[in-house]
Amino acid sequence: MISKKLSSVLFAKLMGLVVLFLCFITYGSLKRVNRLPKIEETYIKNIPIAPIKTTISLRDNIVLFGKELLGTPYVEAACSRDGFDCSGFVFYVFQHHKIQVPRSSSQFSDFGREIPIENVRKGDILVFLSPTRNSIGHVGIVTNPKGKESDFIHATSGREMKVIITNLQNAGYTRRFVKAVDVLFTN
C-alpha cells in the first residue's frame, strides 16, 4: 500500500515536472515570437515603414465590374446580365456600387458635373447624341482616360450589338460626342 502511494506521488511529481517543462518551452517560444515585427509592419534599419495599401479605388472597381460584362448582348430597354441597352448598362454598373444615376440616357443632359474631356478619369460618363435624332441618346463609362482619345465601355446597338470598349476617336462617336460628366465627385 505504501509503495502504491509512493509510486502515485512519484508519478504526480514527474507529471508536474513535464507540465512545468512544457510551460517553460511554450513561454520561451512566445517570447521569441513577440520580438518579431507585426505582420502589417515593415522595418528598415529599425524604422517602421507604413504598409502599402492594396485597395482598389472606386473608379477602378467600376471599370473592372463593367469589363466583367463585356460581350453581354445589346437588348433594347434591358438592364440585366441577360442584356443591356446603353443606359441600362451604365445604370447597372453604378447601381452595383450603390451610386444612383439616371436609367435613361436623355436624363444625362443635366445630370452630374460636366468636366472637360481633357480631365476625364476612369468611371466618368461620356454622353452622346442619338445616331438618329438631335438629342442625347447614348452613354458610356470611361475605361482608359486619354482626353479626346479616351476608351469607354458601353452597350452598343451598332453592328456589334453587345457591351464593348470603343475609342472616342471612332468617327461614329467623335461627331456625336456631347460632354463628359463626373457623377462620383471624388478627388
C-alpha positions in Angstrom: 0.0 0.0 0.0 2.8 2.4 0.9 4.6 1.6 -2.4 1.4 2.3 -4.3 1.2 5.7 -2.6 4.9 6.3 -3.2 4.6 5.5 -6.9 1.4 7.7 -7.2 3.3 10.6 -5.6 6.3 10.0 -7.9 4.1 9.8 -10.9 2.4 13.1 -9.9 5.8 14.8 -9.4 7.0 13.5 -12.7 3.9 14.8 -14.5 4.3 18.1 -12.7 7.8 18.4 -14.0 6.7 17.5 -17.5 4.0 20.2 -17.4 6.5 22.7 -16.0 9.0 21.9 -18.7 6.3 22.3 -21.4 5.2 25.7 -19.9 8.8 26.8 -19.9 9.3 25.9 -23.6 6.0 27.5 -24.6 6.8 30.7 -22.7 10.2 30.8 -24.5 8.6 30.3 -27.9 6.0 33.0 -27.3 8.7 35.4 -26.0 10.7 35.0 -29.3 7.5 35.4 -31.4 6.7 38.7 -29.6 10.1 40.1 -30.6 9.3 39.8 -34.3 7.7 42.7 -36.2 3.9 42.5 -36.6 2.7 41.2 -39.9 1.4 44.6 -41.1 4.6 46.4 -40.3 7.8 46.6 -42.3 11.1 47.6 -40.8 14.2 49.1 -42.5 17.1 49.8 -40.2 14.8 49.6 -37.1 12.4 52.3 -38.6 8.8 51.1 -39.1 7.5 51.7 -42.6 3.8 52.1 -43.3 2.2 49.2 -45.1 1.3 49.7 -48.8 -2.4 49.9 -49.3 -3.6 47.4 -51.9 -7.2 48.6 -52.0 -8.6 49.3 -55.5 -10.2 52.7 -56.0 -14.0 53.1 -56.6 -13.2 54.3 -60.1 -11.1 51.2 -60.8 -13.8 48.9 -59.3 -16.5 50.5 -61.6 -14.3 49.8 -64.7 -13.4 46.3 -63.6 -17.1 45.4 -62.9 -18.1 46.9 -66.3 -15.4 44.8 -68.0 -16.9 41.7 -66.5 -19.9 42.4 -68.6 -18.1 42.7 -71.9 -19.9 40.7 -74.6 -23.3 40.8 -72.9 -25.8 41.3 -75.7 -27.5 44.6 -76.5 -31.2 44.3 -75.8 -33.4 47.4 -76.2 -34.8 48.7 -72.8 -32.9 46.0 -70.9 -30.9 46.2 -67.7 -29.7 42.8 -66.6 -26.8 40.3 -67.2 -29.0 38.8 -69.9 -28.8 42.1 -71.9 -28.5 45.8 -71.7 -29.3 49.0 -73.6 -26.7 51.7 -73.2 -28.2 53.5 -70.2 -29.3 50.2 -68.7 -25.6 49.1 -68.7 -24.4 52.4 -67.1 -27.2 52.2 -64.6 -26.5 48.5 -63.7 -22.7 49.1 -63.2 -23.2 52.2 -61.0 -26.1 50.6 -59.1 -23.8 47.6 -58.3 -21.7 50.2 -56.4 -24.7 51.8 -54.8 -24.4 55.0 -56.9 -27.6 56.5 -58.3 -27.5 57.5 -61.9 -30.4 58.0 -64.4 -31.9 55.0 -66.1 -32.5 56.9 -69.3 -29.7 58.4 -71.4 -31.7 61.5 -72.1 -31.7 62.3 -68.4 -27.9 62.7 -68.5 -28.5 66.1 -70.2 -28.5 67.8 -66.8 -27.1 65.1 -64.5 -23.6 65.0 -62.9 -20.9 67.6 -63.0 -19.7 68.4 -66.6 -16.0 68.2 -67.0 -13.6 69.0 -69.9 -12.8 65.9 -71.9 -9.1 66.5 -71.2 -9.9 65.9 -67.5 -11.8 62.7 -67.7 -10.9 59.9 -65.3 -11.9 56.2 -65.1 -15.6 55.9 -64.2 -16.6 59.2 -65.7 -19.6 59.1 -68.1 -19.4 60.2 -71.8 -22.7 61.5 -73.2 -23.5 61.3 -76.9 -26.3 62.3 -79.3 -28.6 59.7 -80.7 -27.5 58.3 -84.1 -30.9 59.0 -85.4 -32.0 62.4 -83.8 -30.5 65.5 -82.5 -30.9 64.7 -78.8 -29.0 62.8 -76.2 -29.3 59.1 -76.9 -26.2 57.2 -75.8 -23.9 57.0 -72.8 -20.7 55.0 -71.8 -18.2 54.7 -69.0 -14.6 55.9 -69.4 -12.2 52.9 -69.0 -8.9 54.5 -70.2 -8.8 58.3 -69.9 -6.7 60.0 -72.6 -8.7 63.1 -73.3 -10.2 63.0 -76.8 -8.6 59.6 -77.3 -10.2 58.0 -74.2 -11.6 54.5 -74.3 -15.1 53.8 -73.0 -17.2 50.8 -72.3 -20.9 50.8 -73.4 -23.7 48.7 -74.8 -23.9 49.4 -78.5 -26.9 49.0 -80.8 -24.4 49.2 -83.7 -23.3 46.2 -85.7 -21.6 44.6 -82.6 -24.9 44.6 -80.6 -23.2 43.9 -77.3 -21.1 45.5 -74.5 -17.8 46.6 -76.0 -14.9 49.0 -75.4 -14.6 51.8 -78.1 -12.1 54.6 -78.5 -13.6 58.1 -78.6 -11.6 58.7 -81.9 -14.1 56.3 -83.6 -15.8 58.7 -86.1 -19.3 57.5 -85.2 -18.8 58.6 -81.7 -16.5 61.6 -82.2 -19.1 63.5 -84.2 -21.9 62.6 -81.7 -19.9 63.4 -78.5 -21.7 66.0 -76.3 -19.9 66.1 -73.0 -18.2 64.2 -70.2 -19.7 64.1 -66.7 -18.4 63.2 -63.3 -21.0 61.5 -61.1 -18.6 60.4 -58.4 -17.3 63.8 -57.3 -14.1 62.3 -55.9 -10.6 63.5 -56.0 
